[in-house]
Structures are given as C-alpha cells and as structure tokens.
Amino acid sequence: MTAAYEEIWSGGWDDMRRYGPMARHTRRIMGAITRDLAPKTILDVGCGEGSTTLMLAELHPSAKVKGVDFSSTGIEVAKRHRVRSNLAFVHDVDDRALAEGADLVCCFEVLEHVDDWRTFLAKLARGSNRDLLLSFPTGRMRPFERNVGHLRNFARGEVEAELSRLGFRPVAVSYAGFPFYSPLYRDFCQLTNAAGGEVTRGSYGATVKATGYALYLLFRFASTRRRFGDQFVGLFTAGGKGAR
C-alpha cells in the first residue's frame, strides 16, 4: 500500500489537491470551523502534499503546525512547495508525532484508506490534547474510489458514535455538498474514470484551473453546507482534556 501512495504523489496529484473543486471546498469548510480556535500546536496526520496543512498554518500564524505522512514523496512535495516559518513537515511511519500530542489533531481524507480505522481513530484521539478535526466521504461508494485506495465510505453518524465512546463530543459537524459533490460530481468522476485520467494528474493549465474554480463555486454556492451532503467535516473536543 505504501508504494501505491508514493506513486500517487510522484505521479503529480499536487495540483489536483491545490486546485481541485472538492479539495478547495473542503478546505473552506475546515477554515470556517477552526477560525475561532486558538491552538498552540497543530498536527495534521496524513498531510500528503501539504496544501491543507499550509491553510491551517496561515489561519493560525501563532501556532506551531506540523504535517506528517508515511509517504516520503508526499513529504518531499510538501517541503518543496509549502513553506512558512510556523510550518514543518516530517516523514513519520510509526505515528511518533501522535505520541508527542497537539492541541488540535487533524486527519483529512485518511480514515477511508485505513483498514483498522477504529484503532487508528483511537490513536488520533489519544494524540489530541483538546480538539480533533476530521474529514472523510460518506454515502454510496463508487467503483472509481477504490482506484485511489478507498476501503469504505462511512455511514452517517458512524464515526461520531465511535468518538463519543472515546470521550469526544461534537463542536461543529458538516455533511456538505448536495447535489454537486454527491451525487453529480462523484457520478461524473465514475463515468470519466477521473481517478485514473490525465485531467487529475500533472500540472494544471489555465483551462483546467478555470474549470476547477467554476466547479468549486457550484460546490460553495449551490450545494448544502451542513446537512444532506456526503462530504463530512467535523470538529470534536475531548471533555476531559480542557474542553471549551
């Protein structure tokens, strides 16, 4: 599995994560949810090429922000293109950064790739001194999603129930993106084999960037922001760890 993700980042998914409509839309929701937090330390687990980690570092300039990933290629891309004085990227194959802990632990679009997701979620919870921010897809999984390593899409409430068992309560929960993310965009990706197509790989030219931005505007202004959608973004706080 590690080799597959090394291939993903070496194959040029950097621009897809930066300019892709869903990635942009999800980052906007994350920023809105975390804007009023004041963490001193932020840890982004499974940061990939670092575009979302950079957004967090820009949003919280006084925080020390670290992105970690088991993909050495993803970390190399992040170090090369995402540079700020309060931002660091570390190749971490043993979850050592989680053992150090952080005020805000983030994990975006990772749980759906993990075989034993409950054990991994418990690690994330133990690593959080206070807050936990997650994103992942829910609803019906299309076959193309397996081509990018998805093992599952979560049922509504499934992860929230597990976090409640771990002592975390929801602060802000969003199921966003109906109808343009799901079903329309995901069905389009299935029809066009977007996961394996050339459009998603390599450097984006002006036309692809403009198309991605137009789709992002549809996600932002013509889609649900809190309910009925299949893109989950949730902020949780630990009741016994200094909850606000």
PLY file of the C-alpha trace (Angstrom):
ply
format ascii 1.0
element vertex 244
property float x
property float y
property float z
element edge 243
property int vertex1
property int vertex2
end_header
0.00 0.00 0.00
2.87 2.39 0.76
4.17 2.00 -2.80
0.76 2.99 -4.17
0.79 6.31 -2.32
4.38 7.02 -3.31
3.19 6.59 -6.89
0.23 8.92 -6.33
2.40 11.81 -5.17
5.18 11.17 -7.67
2.51 11.00 -10.39
1.53 14.62 -9.96
-1.55 14.92 -7.73
-0.18 18.14 -6.27
-2.24 20.46 -8.48
-5.33 18.29 -8.06
-5.16 18.84 -4.31
-4.46 22.56 -4.71
-6.96 23.43 -7.44
-9.49 20.58 -7.41
-13.02 21.80 -6.58
-13.75 19.38 -3.76
-10.38 19.91 -2.08
-10.94 23.66 -2.17
-14.48 23.36 -0.90
-13.45 21.13 1.98
-10.60 23.46 2.98
-13.05 26.36 3.08
-15.33 24.44 5.47
-12.34 23.44 7.63
-11.20 27.06 7.82
-14.65 28.26 8.86
-14.93 25.58 11.56
-11.48 26.22 13.07
-11.22 30.00 12.64
-12.10 30.81 16.26
-9.80 28.21 17.81
-6.52 29.27 19.41
-4.31 26.16 19.40
-0.65 26.48 20.26
0.17 23.29 18.38
-1.49 21.66 15.35
-0.73 18.22 13.96
-2.01 17.19 10.52
-1.81 13.39 10.25
-1.66 12.05 6.69
-0.90 15.50 5.29
0.09 14.31 1.80
1.42 17.23 -0.24
0.55 19.71 2.49
-1.95 22.12 0.94
-4.43 21.78 3.80
-1.63 21.94 6.39
-0.49 25.20 4.84
-4.03 26.58 5.11
-4.03 25.79 8.83
-0.63 27.43 9.30
-1.86 30.58 7.54
-5.09 30.63 9.54
-3.24 30.19 12.86
0.07 32.05 12.44
0.94 31.88 16.16
0.60 28.08 16.28
3.35 25.59 15.59
1.96 23.45 12.77
3.34 20.07 11.75
2.29 17.84 8.88
3.21 14.16 8.94
2.78 11.36 6.43
4.13 7.86 5.82
4.75 8.80 2.18
8.26 10.19 1.80
7.33 11.51 -1.65
4.34 13.43 -0.29
6.54 15.00 2.41
9.17 15.94 -0.19
6.50 17.70 -2.26
5.17 19.48 0.83
8.61 20.70 1.92
9.32 21.98 -1.58
6.09 23.90 -2.12
4.55 24.72 1.30
6.91 26.99 3.22
6.11 29.10 6.30
8.04 29.93 9.44
5.47 28.19 11.67
5.15 25.10 9.46
7.16 21.85 9.37
6.72 18.54 7.55
8.03 15.21 8.85
8.18 11.75 7.32
6.56 9.62 10.04
5.91 5.92 9.51
5.39 4.98 13.19
2.90 7.65 14.38
5.61 9.13 16.61
4.19 12.62 16.22
0.89 11.46 17.75
2.75 10.29 20.83
4.00 13.87 21.30
0.44 15.22 21.14
-1.02 18.53 19.92
-3.81 20.90 20.88
-5.52 20.31 17.54
-5.06 16.99 15.75
-6.30 16.89 12.16
-6.83 13.98 9.82
-8.28 14.72 6.40
-9.40 12.12 3.85
-7.42 9.37 5.57
-9.82 7.20 7.60
-11.42 5.78 4.47
-7.99 4.40 3.46
-7.22 2.68 6.78
-8.01 -0.99 7.27
-8.46 -0.90 11.06
-9.94 2.60 11.25
-11.23 2.29 14.81
-7.75 1.58 16.19
-6.35 4.45 14.14
-9.09 6.79 15.33
-8.26 5.87 18.93
-4.62 6.84 18.24
-5.76 10.20 16.91
-7.92 10.72 20.00
-5.05 9.90 22.36
-2.80 12.32 20.49
-5.19 15.25 20.91
-4.73 17.49 23.93
-8.12 19.06 23.23
-9.56 19.15 19.70
-9.86 16.76 16.78
-10.76 17.78 13.22
-11.70 15.13 10.65
-12.92 14.89 7.07
-13.97 11.86 5.05
-16.55 10.79 2.44
-19.86 9.23 3.36
-22.69 7.67 1.39
-22.54 5.32 -1.59
-19.02 4.46 -2.73
-18.42 4.41 -6.48
-16.02 1.87 -8.02
-13.56 4.61 -9.07
-12.96 5.45 -5.41
-11.33 2.07 -4.89
-8.77 3.09 -7.52
-7.49 5.79 -5.16
-7.29 3.46 -2.18
-10.68 3.91 -0.52
-11.67 0.89 1.52
-15.04 2.28 2.58
-17.30 5.28 2.78
-18.71 5.83 6.23
-22.35 5.72 7.23
-23.84 8.87 8.70
-23.11 9.01 12.42
-20.72 6.04 12.40
-17.55 7.93 13.29
-19.37 10.30 15.65
-20.59 7.31 17.66
-17.06 5.92 17.93
-15.69 9.31 19.02
-18.40 9.57 21.68
-17.22 6.24 23.03
-13.68 7.68 23.13
-14.85 10.68 25.15
-15.13 13.32 22.42
-18.18 15.47 21.82
-19.04 17.29 18.57
-18.47 21.04 18.36
-19.32 21.54 14.68
-20.38 18.88 12.19
-20.97 19.38 8.48
-22.33 16.99 5.86
-21.79 19.16 2.80
-22.08 19.05 -0.95
-25.57 18.01 -2.11
-26.16 17.85 -5.02
-22.98 18.97 -6.83
-20.43 16.92 -4.90
-22.70 13.94 -4.50
-24.33 12.56 -6.50
-23.49 14.72 -9.56
-19.71 15.20 -9.30
-18.99 11.72 -7.98
-21.12 10.14 -10.69
-19.28 12.25 -13.28
-15.94 11.08 -11.89
-17.13 7.49 -12.20
-18.24 7.95 -15.82
-14.98 9.63 -16.84
-12.65 7.45 -14.74
-11.34 10.63 -13.19
-9.15 8.79 -10.69
-7.05 7.31 -13.47
-7.43 10.07 -16.04
-4.89 12.60 -17.20
-7.04 15.53 -16.08
-6.35 14.83 -12.41
-2.61 14.31 -12.85
0.30 16.60 -13.58
0.41 20.38 -13.70
-2.86 22.16 -14.35
-3.03 24.65 -17.20
-5.22 27.75 -17.28
-8.25 25.91 -18.73
-8.26 23.14 -16.11
-7.72 25.65 -13.30
-10.64 27.77 -14.55
-12.88 24.72 -14.83
-11.93 23.61 -11.34
-12.71 27.06 -9.96
-16.10 27.15 -11.68
-16.97 23.77 -10.15
-15.75 24.98 -6.77
-18.18 27.92 -6.98
-21.01 25.47 -7.64
-19.98 23.45 -4.58
-19.78 26.60 -2.48
-22.89 28.49 -3.52
-25.23 25.85 -4.92
-24.72 22.95 -2.53
-25.70 22.15 1.02
-23.22 23.30 3.66
-24.32 21.49 6.80
-26.83 18.75 6.05
-27.81 16.24 3.36
-24.36 16.09 1.70
-21.82 13.26 1.62
-18.64 15.20 2.46
-18.09 15.10 6.21
-16.09 17.69 8.13
-16.30 17.61 11.91
-14.65 19.31 14.88
-14.72 17.43 18.18
-13.41 18.26 21.64
-12.38 15.98 24.48
-14.48 16.59 27.57
-11.73 15.51 29.95
-8.95 17.42 28.22
-9.83 21.04 28.71
-12.96 21.29 26.61
-14.10 24.80 25.83
0 1
1 2
2 3
3 4
4 5
5 6
6 7
7 8
8 9
9 10
10 11
11 12
12 13
13 14
14 15
15 16
16 17
17 18
18 19
19 20
20 21
21 22
22 23
23 24
24 25
25 26
26 27
27 28
28 29
29 30
30 31
31 32
32 33
33 34
34 35
35 36
36 37
37 38
38 39
39 40
40 41
41 42
42 43
43 44
44 45
45 46
46 47
47 48
48 49
49 50
50 51
51 52
52 53
53 54
54 55
55 56
56 57
57 58
58 59
59 60
60 61
61 62
62 63
63 64
64 65
65 66
66 67
67 68
68 69
69 70
70 71
71 72
72 73
73 74
74 75
75 76
76 77
77 78
78 79
79 80
80 81
81 82
82 83
83 84
84 85
85 86
86 87
87 88
88 89
89 90
90 91
91 92
92 93
93 94
94 95
95 96
96 97
97 98
98 99
99 100
100 101
101 102
102 103
103 104
104 105
105 106
106 107
107 108
108 109
109 110
110 111
111 112
112 113
113 114
114 115
115 116
116 117
117 118
118 119
119 120
120 121
121 122
122 123
123 124
124 125
125 126
126 127
127 128
128 129
129 130
130 131
131 132
132 133
133 134
134 135
135 136
136 137
137 138
138 139
139 140
140 141
141 142
142 143
143 144
144 145
145 146
146 147
147 148
148 149
149 150
150 151
151 152
152 153
153 154
154 155
155 156
156 157
157 158
158 159
159 160
160 161
161 162
162 163
163 164
164 165
165 166
166 167
167 168
168 169
169 170
170 171
171 172
172 173
173 174
174 175
175 176
176 177
177 178
178 179
179 180
180 181
181 182
182 183
183 184
184 185
185 186
186 187
187 188
188 189
189 190
190 191
191 192
192 193
193 194
194 195
195 196
196 197
197 198
198 199
199 200
200 201
201 202
202 203
203 204
204 205
205 206
206 207
207 208
208 209
209 210
210 211
211 212
212 213
213 214
214 215
215 216
216 217
217 218
218 219
219 220
220 221
221 222
222 223
223 224
224 225
225 226
226 227
227 228
228 229
229 230
230 231
231 232
232 233
233 234
234 235
235 236
236 237
237 238
238 239
239 240
240 241
241 242
242 243
